[in-house]
Amino acid sequence: MTKGSRLFTAALAVLISASALTACGTSGTSSSAGETSTSAPAVVKKKASAAALTTPTIETSGQLTICTALSTGNPPTYFTDSENKPVGAEVEMAEWIAKDLGLDAKFVDVAFASIVPAVQAGKCDVIMSSLYIKPERAKVVDFTPYLMSGSAVAAPKGNPKKITGMDDSLCGLKVSAAVGKTATLLAQEQAKQCEADGKAKLTVVQTDQTTAAVQQLVSGQVDAYAGETPVVLYYQKKQANSFEMVGKPFGEIEVGAAVKKGNDELSAALSKSFTAMNKDGAYSQILKRWSMTSLAYKF
């Protein structure tokens, strides 16, 4: 082979390699549930770094597997678009972190009620699914905080029932909520309080999907919706003519990325990556795109 031929062959190999890298995308999920969105904000891109983690710190070398309850749908933090691709603020953060760690992101759809056992069983490396950092959870998984959240109550625009929040103003009404959420448990406690006080019955209507619970309010099937603060803020902006927060958000709490107990190397890598995302400006960009600026974590 001549010198010119060798140079041509080498150049061609470089071009083919570059094309392959460009074509590689983030692995998604085949879930068909969730909110349909044809105008989701563009994902904040992150230049891939060299892989620093491998097995057994992560389940599969070259890949960061993220457990997310996509079938439940929890806009704006995680849900699926019209092409069944994972989208949302937490999805973008997970993709940014994967690239920062030199890994491909793969989302695993897991029912929220089973999501902690899933990471313990090795079905994924990390949970990023609006998981509140609670003492009982911190006993079985290790958390890296990255977001603030809480609960809120919403009513139809104009608040015709004069609801003031998660209190006795809900007695005698119907409230929709998603199964397993903190706001749902609080609504059930309020229902018991209404009964104990001898007031009219509060009925909590539970659904498997956050989007379905919101739709029940929008369609007039219930009087109020109880859910996570990011969800209420999202729909208050998205459906301003039919949906509004009533009272103030309550129960402020940290949201964290959860890994197997004792996986200190992955926890340290996640913490470093979240800090880098914040310094880079990508963190604030993501929150702004999804109307979640007020829920930023103080790194």
VEXGU-582657 format. One record per residue (C-alpha): x negated, y negated, z; residue in one letter. Coordinates in nm, 3 decimals, decimal comma. Layout:
xx:yy:zz:residu
X:Y:Z:A
...
This chain:
xx:yy:zz:residu
0,000:0,000:0,000:M
-0,136:-0,342:-0,093:T
-0,178:-0,622:0,156:K
0,110:-0,810:-0,007:G
0,334:-0,504:0,019:S
0,249:-0,459:0,385:R
0,336:-0,823:0,458:L
0,666:-0,794:0,269:F
0,760:-0,475:0,459:T
0,679:-0,633:0,796:A
0,884:-0,942:0,716:A
1,178:-0,729:0,605:L
1,166:-0,532:0,931:A
1,177:-0,854:1,133:V
1,481:-0,975:0,937:L
1,664:-0,645:0,986:I
1,588:-0,649:1,360:S
1,715:-1,006:1,395:A
2,034:-0,922:1,207:S
2,098:-0,627:1,437:A
2,057:-0,840:1,745:L
2,294:-1,102:1,607:T
2,558:-0,840:1,532:A
2,549:-0,694:1,885:C
2,839:-0,818:2,096:G
2,974:-0,765:2,445:T
3,155:-0,437:2,500:S
3,520:-0,487:2,580:G
3,814:-0,284:2,699:T
4,088:-0,107:2,510:S
4,353:-0,237:2,748:S
4,653:-0,380:2,567:S
4,810:-0,542:2,871:A
4,769:-0,900:2,989:G
4,856:-1,239:2,855:E
4,848:-1,306:2,485:T
4,633:-1,607:2,406:S
4,533:-1,730:2,065:T
4,358:-2,043:2,188:S
4,137:-1,932:2,477:A
3,842:-2,165:2,546:P
3,519:-2,066:2,378:A
3,285:-1,851:2,586:V
2,982:-2,031:2,723:V
2,685:-1,868:2,552:K
2,369:-1,761:2,731:K
2,045:-1,666:2,563:K
1,956:-1,306:2,652:A
1,663:-1,247:2,885:S
1,437:-0,944:2,914:A
1,599:-0,664:3,115:A
1,474:-0,661:3,474:A
1,707:-0,396:3,616:L
1,737:-0,027:3,540:T
1,877:0,289:3,699:T
1,947:0,358:3,981:P
2,006:-0,012:4,056:T
2,259:-0,009:3,771:I
2,450:0,295:3,650:E
2,329:0,276:3,288:T
2,002:0,117:3,181:S
2,053:-0,177:2,949:G
2,414:-0,230:3,055:Q
2,594:-0,420:3,331:L
2,930:-0,254:3,390:T
3,194:-0,479:3,545:I
3,513:-0,353:3,710:C
3,802:-0,593:3,641:T
4,177:-0,540:3,680:A
4,248:-0,646:3,323:L
4,578:-0,458:3,292:S
4,717:-0,667:3,577:T
4,626:-0,989:3,398:G
4,525:-1,279:3,623:N
4,495:-1,597:3,413:P
4,282:-1,799:3,415:P
4,021:-1,580:3,584:T
4,063:-1,260:3,383:Y
4,311:-1,132:3,122:F
4,314:-1,014:2,760:T
4,372:-1,222:2,447:D
4,578:-1,143:2,137:S
4,301:-0,908:2,018:E
4,288:-0,727:2,356:N
3,948:-0,876:2,435:K
3,866:-0,974:2,795:P
3,880:-1,351:2,847:V
3,889:-1,589:3,141:G
3,658:-1,774:3,377:A
3,528:-1,465:3,556:E
3,484:-1,282:3,227:V
3,268:-1,566:3,093:E
3,064:-1,572:3,413:M
3,008:-1,196:3,396:A
2,894:-1,218:3,034:E
2,656:-1,505:3,114:W
2,505:-1,311:3,403:I
2,464:-0,994:3,197:A
2,265:-1,185:2,936:K
2,064:-1,360:3,204:D
1,967:-1,016:3,335:L
1,887:-0,891:2,985:G
2,183:-0,652:2,982:L
2,493:-0,588:2,773:D
2,823:-0,653:2,951:A
3,084:-0,378:2,957:K
3,422:-0,431:3,123:F
3,602:-0,140:3,287:V
3,975:-0,184:3,344:D
4,060:-0,063:3,695:V
4,382:-0,107:3,896:A
4,321:-0,374:4,159:F
4,422:-0,142:4,444:A
4,151:0,106:4,336:S
3,879:-0,140:4,245:I
3,662:-0,110:4,559:V
3,661:0,273:4,549:P
3,569:0,246:4,179:A
3,242:0,064:4,247:V
3,169:0,298:4,539:Q
3,215:0,596:4,305:A
2,975:0,453:4,047:G
3,237:0,374:3,782:K
3,084:0,028:3,754:C
2,792:-0,176:3,887:D
2,983:-0,479:4,011:V
3,337:-0,599:4,072:I
3,428:-0,942:3,935:M
3,805:-0,955:3,967:S
3,902:-1,240:4,202:S
3,809:-1,018:4,496:L
3,840:-1,207:4,822:Y
3,557:-1,167:5,071:I
3,733:-1,017:5,371:K
3,568:-0,860:5,678:P
3,715:-0,515:5,611:E
3,583:-0,519:5,254:R
3,240:-0,648:5,360:A
3,203:-0,333:5,568:K
3,208:-0,110:5,259:V
3,061:-0,328:4,980:V
2,809:-0,611:4,958:D
2,929:-0,948:4,831:F
2,769:-1,233:4,639:T
3,004:-1,536:4,665:P
3,062:-1,745:4,352:Y
3,409:-1,901:4,366:L
3,670:-2,042:4,604:M
4,033:-1,940:4,596:S
4,342:-1,917:4,813:G
4,715:-1,893:4,775:S
4,993:-2,128:4,667:A
5,365:-2,136:4,598:V
5,520:-2,258:4,273:A
5,874:-2,354:4,181:A
6,057:-2,467:3,866:P
5,976:-2,821:3,756:K
6,152:-3,066:3,983:G
6,163:-2,816:4,273:N
6,545:-2,790:4,284:P
6,543:-2,573:4,599:K
6,324:-2,823:4,786:K
6,060:-2,561:4,873:I
5,774:-2,694:5,085:T
5,534:-2,398:5,071:G
5,492:-2,062:5,241:M
5,737:-2,141:5,519:D
6,103:-2,114:5,618:D
6,205:-2,318:5,315:S
6,183:-1,983:5,133:L
6,445:-1,818:5,354:C
6,748:-1,719:5,148:G
6,553:-1,728:4,821:L
6,391:-1,483:4,580:K
6,014:-1,500:4,536:V
5,814:-1,315:4,270:S
5,462:-1,189:4,340:A
5,212:-0,935:4,206:A
5,150:-0,609:4,390:V
4,850:-0,603:4,622:G
4,777:-0,975:4,624:K
4,718:-1,169:4,945:T
5,001:-1,411:4,862:A
5,235:-1,112:4,831:T
5,146:-0,992:5,180:L
5,197:-1,344:5,315:L
5,538:-1,364:5,147:A
5,635:-1,032:5,306:Q
5,528:-1,168:5,646:E
5,737:-1,478:5,586:Q
6,035:-1,255:5,499:A
5,998:-1,085:5,839:K
5,980:-1,426:6,004:Q
6,300:-1,540:5,832:C
6,475:-1,229:5,965:E
6,331:-1,274:6,316:A
6,455:-1,633:6,321:D
6,803:-1,526:6,218:G
6,781:-1,709:5,888:K
6,893:-1,603:5,541:A
6,700:-1,316:5,382:K
6,386:-1,386:5,181:L
6,357:-1,133:4,899:T
6,008:-1,063:4,763:V
6,026:-0,926:4,407:V
5,700:-0,746:4,326:Q
5,563:-0,673:3,978:T
5,256:-0,487:3,857:D
5,135:-0,784:3,651:Q
5,067:-1,142:3,754:T
5,191:-1,265:3,418:T
5,521:-1,082:3,466:A
5,566:-1,237:3,811:A
5,509:-1,585:3,667:V
5,751:-1,515:3,381:Q
6,024:-1,427:3,630:Q
6,001:-1,780:3,768:L
5,984:-1,946:3,426:V
6,289:-1,750:3,306:S
6,491:-1,835:3,616:G
6,512:-1,484:3,762:Q
6,361:-1,598:4,092:V
6,343:-1,923:4,287:D
5,967:-1,931:4,346:A
5,637:-1,761:4,274:Y
5,362:-1,683:4,527:A
5,013:-1,617:4,398:G
4,649:-1,715:4,383:E
4,562:-2,084:4,361:T
4,380:-2,051:4,024:P
4,687:-1,887:3,870:V
4,920:-2,159:3,996:V
4,688:-2,439:3,878:L
4,656:-2,272:3,537:Y
5,029:-2,240:3,476:Y
5,102:-2,582:3,620:Q
4,894:-2,722:3,335:K
4,992:-2,464:3,072:K
5,368:-2,490:3,133:Q
5,398:-2,838:3,281:A
5,766:-2,871:3,185:N
5,880:-2,561:3,373:S
5,629:-2,482:3,649:F
5,481:-2,675:3,942:E
5,296:-2,617:4,267:M
5,500:-2,700:4,578:V
5,335:-2,779:4,908:G
4,960:-2,744:4,943:K
4,734:-2,446:4,870:P
4,663:-2,242:5,182:F
4,434:-1,969:5,307:G
4,115:-2,096:5,137:E
3,873:-1,808:5,095:I
3,555:-1,714:4,911:E
3,562:-1,486:4,606:V
3,264:-1,258:4,558:G
3,095:-1,015:4,321:A
3,095:-0,680:4,499:A
2,837:-0,401:4,464:V
2,772:-0,073:4,643:K
2,675:-0,116:5,006:K
2,297:-0,134:5,031:G
2,227:-0,217:4,666:N
2,008:-0,508:4,771:D
1,822:-0,534:4,440:E
2,141:-0,590:4,239:L
2,282:-0,829:4,499:S
1,961:-1,036:4,488:A
1,966:-1,040:4,107:A
2,330:-1,154:4,101:L
2,263:-1,429:4,354:S
1,966:-1,556:4,155:K
2,165:-1,547:3,832:S
2,465:-1,736:3,977:F
2,226:-2,004:4,103:T
2,068:-2,027:3,759:A
2,413:-2,055:3,598:M
2,494:-2,344:3,829:N
2,166:-2,526:3,760:K
2,206:-2,467:3,388:D
2,544:-2,642:3,391:G
2,725:-2,339:3,247:A
2,906:-2,277:3,576:Y
3,073:-2,619:3,580:S
3,150:-2,593:3,208:Q
3,331:-2,263:3,256:I
3,538:-2,395:3,547:L
3,628:-2,709:3,353:K
3,742:-2,507:3,050:R
3,984:-2,312:3,268:W
4,106:-2,602:3,487:S
3,934:-2,461:3,796:M
3,687:-2,739:3,882:T
3,843:-2,787:4,225:S
3,761:-2,425:4,311:L
3,385:-2,449:4,257:A
3,163:-2,268:4,507:Y
2,888:-2,472:4,676:K
2,569:-2,287:4,585:F
